[in-house]
Amino acid sequence: MIVPVRCFTCGNLVADKYTEFQQRVKAGEDPKLVLDSLGLKRYCCRRIMITSMDIVDQLMPYNEALYRRHSEFTTERI
Amino acid sequence: MVSIDVIESSPSRLRVRLGGVDRAYANAIRRIAISEVPTMAIDDVVILENSSVMFDELVSHRLGLIPLKTDLDRYNLPEDCDCKNALGCPKCRVLLVLDAEATDRILTVSSGDLISEDPESKPVSDIIPIVKLAPGQKIKLEAYARLGKGSEHAKWQPTSVSTLIETAKPDEFELCIESVGSLSAPEIFARAIQRIQQSLTEIAAQIKA
């Protein structure tokens, strides 16, 4: 759904580093070096960063469209 | 002769070399650092409104996992608190409020949006995402944080790493404690030792009685 707050295995906080990780990897940096600079040393925390995916983003457009349609509908009626 | 050499010490990580101690005692420090040193975490959540795509349970679980800065001298464990109230008192619980609404675009509600009653007990980081809201969606909740122990739920664990390594010398161990941010690593270590002492005095008193 959305990034896990903590690492499943060790309990380290990982959610606050996810946005930065995504941005830097998309900008073309080597994921390995980004993970190192974020201070994620153990492979349990590193796999969370590499493998998690925000599925909420895929559900969001539906709600956005629904909201848009709803507001159109209410303005039409007035 | 007991000796402690600090190899590395920072708020997030502590490495010490314990000399002249029993393996059992060194291991007790390690275990107590994980499960008996209390920290603050959200435990009760009252959801007043949630029209987001995420379920109430999922949101409250995420809230529970957010580490909160803890001042152990300021708060009591609910079972030790003298208020004896199921709802708690200002000495054993903190109220955090979250109220967010997305208007024209997708909004990521993060831990920084949580407004705490006590400015000292706030989330460790302000950029932990809690929910994402599509336009028109709302979330409004009250969260009650309290002290708890790792033995009850992993969200109260102050450590992410707590390891004991044997060195080449006999009766010498290397203890490594890594903090999740709610308490500093040296404080976890100090509190763990205090906790052992407390348990031992309790046992001694029980034997005498």
Interface residues (C-beta under 8 A of the other chain):
Chain A: M1 I2 V3 V5 R6 C7 C10 G11 N12 L13 A15 D16 Y18 T19 R42 D54 V56 D57 L59 M60 N63 E64 Y67 R68 H70 S71
Chain B: V53 M54 L58 R62 L65 I66 P67 I106 S111 V124 S125 I127 I128 P129 V131 K132 A134 P135 G136 Q137 A154 Q157 T159 S160 V161 E178 V180 G181
